[in-house]
């Protein structure tokens, strides 16, 4: 048969090329299946991944355990150094003990001053003011380096004889542990801030073996309000830290209180009221002296900052010699726990207690004001215990209550001076109740503590920690105030004008990347339906990840990529909008009406402007009041 000239047959495709085409098709199908498998695997991982709340609970448990161990290690470290340094100096043979007692705290202060100046300057002071600043203005971030430095320098300075306590440093150490764990496990900024009080409560609970007082102290002094989300974690961590401390150091509290104290004579309530008056006066004297001497040390231009703690150590050593020679007693150096235990047992005379009260006050003022690394928590309890014991002797002399225990007055005095200095009245009551394991002194405690608190607050409104920060130019009242955000409304600061890119649910990943490339300033993209109803959001970070995975582009659309919708309404406060940003880790939040229709965006820059304006108004109002 003759072939038609216009119908030339197509050349046959080689067999090898057909095999190659089939192989390519098979590889393409397999790659698609693998991509789908990875996508489904990713979705399954997201379903089984622990939620933020579950991670926070696990972190709370871990913080409670680790902070309990850190507090016990700090306690034992100080005891070991005290035994080898200041205790050995006081027990030196002949008259050499005088020289060694002067040398030990002076050399310890000099070494710590150098470390504070050159290595970890943020470890200076009590530790509680630093934690308050971190919670109020830095999102709960406390550097682990500062916590480690506080551990080492605090151990050296207190162990060498400085008249400082370990409770404040323990708070900063444990806050550093909590902050480091939160950052390591990648919790949101809002949750990281909530972990800081968890570490504080664990530190106080382990330092005093008083978990209930640790909870109230954290709420009163650090958080400032009863945040239910914070409270649960604080309670769990405090309980765990107390269990760790009791397991390693025993069931007894820091101060050994033998037996139960009772109010045997109703007329003694008059003396407890007098104790409250005296505690208010001593609290004000202690606070004002501390601020005055600290200001003088800061103004010493001829003495370098690294040498100033040595001056405080020298003064403390001299006062310890006076106590040992003139009163045959210790307690001026360190926290003074053993000597305070003697006062609680009623074994010290009235002259000894009054003398130790005055010497401890002066020694603590110089040890702290010169730039040391230690707290005023325990010294304030020591001063109050000596003052209370002296008033107890007065009760016996004037009212002839020979069976009224002096230890009861010492305990109430501890709480009263603490309430006057730290301004934590609930904690000051509960810490004594936990130490005595009973409520028999609740009425004297409330009378003395509230009297001291009210009178001292009448003459100076802020606590000693806030006054110390104010002396450094830090005003937490302005920094922590969210009044401007509470009063401001989303509608006043949001950008409701058109010009934002929004995605349809079926929009492909390639188109998403192209649209996002043309709007670099937009960080959150709403996914809306045909009626402009907000279905979800896609963040710029997720789009960046998608650009780096080109194999997923054909398999992904906006509906696959979006997360749950997050939005605020025009009538919501700026504070609630800011909390929504923090909890979701986004820099701008969509604004919708009550029906859920997308209107525009509120960015963090607008909130920052409103906050800054509120702070300027507060500062000008504060300056007007001072003027």
MOJO-V247542 format. One record per residue. PHI is phi in whole degrees, -180 to 180 (NA if undefined). PSI is psi in whole degrees, 0 to 359 (999 if undefined). Layout:
<<PHI & PSI> <PHI & PSI>>
This chain:
<<NA & 135> <-86 & 130> <-78 & 144> <-71 & 136> <-67 & 336> <-90 & 356> <-114 & 65> <-74 & 124> <-66 & 146> <-68 & 143> <-66 & 139> <-67 & 134> <-72 & 133> <-58 & 150> <-64 & 326> <-66 & 322> <-67 & 325> <-64 & 318> <-62 & 319> <-64 & 317> <-63 & 316> <-63 & 323> <-66 & 319> <-64 & 317> <-62 & 319> <-65 & 317> <-63 & 321> <-62 & 315> <-65 & 320> <-65 & 320> <-64 & 321> <-65 & 319> <-64 & 319> <-65 & 319> <-63 & 318> <-63 & 321> <-63 & 317> <-64 & 321> <-65 & 315> <-66 & 323> <-63 & 319> <-63 & 315> <-63 & 322> <-66 & 320> <-62 & 320> <-65 & 327> <-71 & 320> <-91 & 351> <-63 & 142> <-63 & 142> <-75 & 170> <-60 & 319> <-65 & 320> <-67 & 320> <-66 & 322> <-63 & 320> <-65 & 316> <-62 & 319> <-66 & 323> <-62 & 316> <-63 & 314> <-63 & 320> <-65 & 317> <-59 & 317> <-70 & 310> <-65 & 321> <-68 & 324> <-61 & 316> <-66 & 319> <-65 & 320> <-66 & 318> <-65 & 318> <-63 & 320> <-64 & 318> <-59 & 309> <-67 & 326> <-63 & 316> <-64 & 316> <-61 & 319> <-65 & 316> <-70 & 324> <-61 & 318> <-63 & 322> <-89 & 344> <-113 & 277> <-71 & 322> <-66 & 319> <-68 & 326> <-66 & 317> <-67 & 334> <-98 & 10> <-63 & 148> <-72 & 156> <61 & 215> <-91 & 2> <-66 & 339> <-63 & 333> <-65 & 312> <-65 & 317> <-66 & 324> <-67 & 326> <-73 & 323> <-74 & 319> <-59 & 304> <-69 & 332> <-68 & 312> <-66 & 320> <-62 & 318> <-65 & 323> <-66 & 314> <-62 & 315> <-67 & 325> <-62 & 319> <-65 & 315> <-64 & 321> <-68 & 325> <-78 & 323> <-102 & 333> <-114 & 299> <-130 & 78> <-64 & 336> <-76 & 357> <-88 & 0> <-71 & 149> <89 & 197> <-71 & 315> <112 & 327> <-69 & 316> <-59 & 321> <-63 & 321> <-69 & 322> <-61 & 319> <-65 & 316> <-62 & 320> <-71 & 323> <-82 & 324> <-127 & 346> <-118 & 18> <66 & 25> <79 & 18> <-92 & 117> <-124 & 123> <-67 & 137> <-64 & 328> <-60 & 318> <-66 & 323> <-65 & 317> <-65 & 318> <-61 & 322> <-63 & 319> <-59 & 309> <-70 & 310> <-69 & 320> <-61 & 319> <-62 & 316> <-67 & 313> <-70 & 315> <-69 & 320> <-66 & 332> <-85 & 354> <122 & 2> <-62 & 143> <-83 & 72> <-139 & 162> <-107 & 165> <-95 & 351> <-69 & 314> <-61 & 311> <-59 & 324> <-61 & 323> <-62 & 313> <-68 & 322> <-61 & 311> <-71 & 327> <-64 & 322> <-64 & 321> <-63 & 313> <-63 & 317> <-65 & 318> <-64 & 318> <-65 & 319> <-62 & 318> <-70 & 324> <-67 & 325> <-95 & 6> <65 & 36> <-74 & 164> <-67 & 159> <-56 & 321> <-65 & 318> <-69 & 324> <-62 & 321> <-65 & 324> <-71 & 338> <-75 & 338> <-62 & 311> <-61 & 333> <-62 & 315> <-66 & 322> <-62 & 312> <-62 & 319> <-63 & 321> <-65 & 314> <-66 & 319> <-61 & 318> <-74 & 329> <-72 & 323> <-110 & 355> <56 & 42> <-139 & 81> <-67 & 326> <-67 & 314> <-63 & 328> <-63 & 320> <-64 & 311> <-67 & 323> <-63 & 318> <-64 & 317> <-69 & 317> <-70 & 315> <-98 & 328> <-103 & 304> <-74 & 314> <89 & 348> <-152 & 167> <-88 & 85> <-87 & 113> <-63 & 324> <-65 & 327> <-81 & 324> <-60 & 317> <-63 & 316> <-67 & 323> <-62 & 316> <-64 & 314> <-62 & 313> <-66 & 320> <-63 & 318> <-65 & 316> <-65 & 317> <-64 & 321> <-66 & 322> <-63 & 316> <-61 & 314> <-64 & 317> <-68 & 326> <-67 & 326> <-95 & 327> <-113 & 356> <105 & 171> <-80 & 338> <-71 & 153> <-80 & 180> <-59 & 318> <-103 & 124> <-79 & 105> <-108 & 110> <-92 & 131> <80 & 178> <-111 & 132> <-91 & 144> <-135 & 163> <-94 & 104> <-87 & 336> <-131 & 124> <-62 & 327> <-65 & 343> <-68 & 345> <-61 & 331> <-63 & 320> <-71 & 327> <-67 & 324> <-65 & 320> <-63 & 323> <-62 & 321> <-62 & 319> <-64 & 314> <-64 & 321> <-65 & 323> <-62 & 316> <-64 & 317> <-67 & 322> <-62 & 314> <-66 & 320> <-62 & 317> <-65 & 312> <-65 & 313> <-67 & 322> <-64 & 318> <-61 & 315> <-68 & 320> <-66 & 310> <-67 & 323> <-63 & 318> <-63 & 322> <-66 & 318> <-64 & 319> <-65 & 336> <-93 & 3> <-77 & 93> <-76 & 335> <-80 & 341> <-107 & 121> <-65 & 151> <-57 & 326> <-70 & 342> <-95 & 347> <-67 & 321> <-60 & 335> <-67 & 327> <-65 & 315> <-60 & 320> <-66 & 322> <-64 & 316> <-63 & 318> <-64 & 319> <-62 & 318> <-63 & 319> <-69 & 327> <-66 & 324> <-65 & 318> <-60 & 317> <-65 & 319> <-70 & 319> <-80 & 315> <-87 & 330> <-116 & 355> <53 & 44> <-146 & 157> <-105 & 202> <106 & 344> <-73 & 324> <-87 & 155> <63 & 207> <-79 & 341> <74 & 29> <-66 & 319> <-66 & 315> <-66 & 323> <-65 & 326> <-63 & 325> <-66 & 321> <-66 & 321> <-67 & 333> <-87 & 359> <74 & 28> <-103 & 7> <-114 & 143> <-77 & 164> <-65 & 321> <-66 & 321> <-64 & 316> <-67 & 319> <-65 & 320> <-65 & 315> <-66 & 326> <-60 & 313> <-69 & 315> <-65 & 320> <-67 & 321> <-61 & 312> <-67 & 317> <-63 & 318> <-67 & 319> <-59 & 315> <-75 & 322> <-64 & 317> <-79 & 314> <-67 & 335> <-76 & 355> <106 & 28> <-79 & 176> <-117 & 91> <-175 & 168> <-102 & 169> <-112 & 8> <-63 & 300> <-65 & 318> <-58 & 323> <-67 & 324> <-67 & 320> <-62 & 312> <-60 & 316> <-65 & 322> <-64 & 318> <-67 & 320> <-64 & 316> <-64 & 319> <-62 & 322> <-65 & 320> <-67 & 328> <-63 & 320> <-63 & 323> <-65 & 322> <-61 & 318> <-67 & 322> <-74 & 317> <-85 & 317> <-102 & 358> <57 & 40> <-93 & 78> <-68 & 336> <-96 & 5> <-79 & 119> <-69 & 135> <-68 & 330> <-62 & 329> <-64 & 316> <-65 & 322> <-63 & 318> <-63 & 314> <-65 & 323> <-63 & 323> <-59 & 311> <-66 & 323> <-67 & 313> <-67 & 322> <-60 & 316> <-64 & 324> <-74 & 329> <-88 & 307> <-87 & 338> <63 & 46> <-123 & 78> <-65 & 323> <-68 & 316> <-61 & 320> <-64 & 331> <-80 & 313> <-69 & 327> <-67 & 326> <-72 & 321> <-62 & 317> <-67 & 327> <-70 & 322> <-89 & 347> <56 & 43> <-173 & 168> <-111 & 17> <-68 & 337> <-104 & 19> <-64 & 321> <-69 & 309> <-58 & 322> <-61 & 313> <-66 & 321> <-65 & 308> <-69 & 315> <-65 & 315> <-71 & 328> <-65 & 313> <-65 & 318> <-64 & 312> <-66 & 317> <-70 & 316> <-66 & 324> <-70 & 331> <-64 & 323> <-92 & 332> <-142 & 117> <-73 & 325> <-93 & 160> <-75 & 172> <-64 & 325> <-67 & 318> <-67 & 323> <-66 & 322> <-66 & 320> <-67 & 320> <-63 & 326> <-65 & 332> <-92 & 7> <83 & 18> <-111 & 122> <-118 & 100> <-68 & 333> <-61 & 321> <-80 & 320> <-69 & 328> <-96 & 356> <-80 & 130> <-114 & 26> <-60 & 318> <-62 & 322> <-77 & 331> <-69 & 323> <-84 & 329> <-72 & 150> <-114 & 152> <-59 & 320> <-62 & 334> <-78 & 338> <-120 & 346> <-76 & 154> <-96 & 103> <-103 & 9> <-79 & 154> <-69 & 172> <121 & 6> <-99 & 146> <-83 & 133> <-128 & 149> <-108 & 142> <-81 & 153> <-59 & 326> <-90 & 3> <-64 & 129> <-71 & 164> <-67 & 324> <-63 & 316> <-67 & 325> <-61 & 315> <-65 & 322> <-66 & 316> <-64 & 319> <-67 & 330> <-66 & 333> <-90 & 2> <-139 & 68> <-64 & 332> <-78 & 340> <-84 & 128> <-109 & 344> <-131 & 132> <-119 & 124> <-79 & 146> <-106 & 117> <-126 & 156> <-91 & 192> <-66 & 335> <-95 & 14> <68 & 24> <-79 & 131> <-74 & 121> <-102 & 331> <-180 & 184> <-135 & 152> <-125 & 129> <-95 & 159> <-63 & 329> <-64 & 321> <-69 & 325> <-68 & 322> <-62 & 319> <-63 & 320> <-64 & 322> <-63 & 328> <-83 & 356> <-124 & 73> <-62 & 336> <-67 & 338> <-87 & 351> <-59 & 317> <-71 & 344> <-101 & 355> <-121 & 141> <-131 & 182> <-63 & 325> <-66 & 324> <-72 & 325> <-85 & 334> <-72 & 153> <-103 & 177> <-60 & 148> <-67 & 136> <-124 & 128> <-157 & 163> <-129 & 163> <-104 & 157> <-58 & 332> <-88 & 356> <-70 & 158> <-79 & 158> <-65 & 330> <-64 & 313> <-64 & 325> <-66 & 319> <-65 & 320> <-64 & 324> <-64 & 321> <-65 & 314> <-64 & 316> <-69 & 335> <-105 & 358> <66 & 38> <-123 & 158> <-99 & 350> <-149 & 150> <-126 & 137> <-66 & 148> <-110 & 129> <-128 & 160> <-82 & 184> <-65 & 335> <-86 & 355> <92 & 12> <-81 & 136> <-70 & 131> <-115 & 323> <170 & 202> <-130 & 152> <-119 & 121> <-99 & 162> <-67 & 334> <-64 & 322> <-66 & 322> <-68 & 320> <-62 & 321> <-64 & 318> <-65 & 321> <-67 & 316> <-63 & 321> <-64 & 321> <-65 & 321> <-67 & 321> <-62 & 322> <-66 & 321> <-67 & 319> <-66 & 318> <-66 & 325> <-69 & 320> <-65 & 320> <-65 & 323> <-64 & 320> <-68 & 319> <-67 & 324> <-69 & 999>>
